[in-house]
Amino acid sequence: MYYNHPGAAKGAHFGNGHRHSFIRAAQRAAVNIYKTDRSYEMLVFAPGRIKENFQLNVKGNELTVSYTPPEGFPKFDWVRREYSRGGFERTFTLDETIDTKSISAKYEDGVLQVSLPVVAGKETTNQEIKVN
C-alpha cells in the first residue's frame, strides 16, 4: 500500500475521496490503518450504519470503501449537528504487496475492519534516510 497523506498510517495512500459531489468522505468516516506481520488492517469508523449498505470494490490497484444510506432515511430539522450517518466514499491505492483476492471485511461496534493481506515474500522493507 502507498502512503502520501500527512499523519496517515505507514503504508496507506488516501485517494481524493470526493468522486461524487453529494459525498463528503473525509468528514464522515475517519480511517486508521496499522500493519501486522501478515496484513494491513484498516479501521473505518462509521457508527450507526447498516452493515448491508457498505460496499468494498477493488478495481485495478484501487480499493474503494463506500456507504449508501437506505432509501427513506429520516431527515431531521437539526438544531445542532456534529455527527452524520450519511453516505461516504474513500479510495485507497494498493501496491503489488497486497493480496487483493484475499481482502476481507467485518462491521462490528460501529467500526468496519478491512483486512488487507500481504503477499508472502513481497513485504516492503524499511529504509532509514538520514537528514543532513
JOHU-V185905 format. One record per run of one state. SS is the DSSP state (~ for helix, > for strand, _ for the rest). FROM is the first residue (numbers start at 0). TO is the last residue. If there is no record, write none. Layout:
BEGIN
SS;FROM;TO, SS;FROM;TO
END
This chain:
BEGIN
_;0;12, >;13;13, _;14;23, ~;24;26, _;27;28, >;29;34, _;35;37, >;38;44, _;45;49, ~;50;52, >;53;58, _;59;60, >;61;66, _;67;86, >;87;92, _;93;96, >;97;97, _;98;98, ~;99;101, _;102;102, >;103;107, _;108;109, >;110;117, _;118;131
END
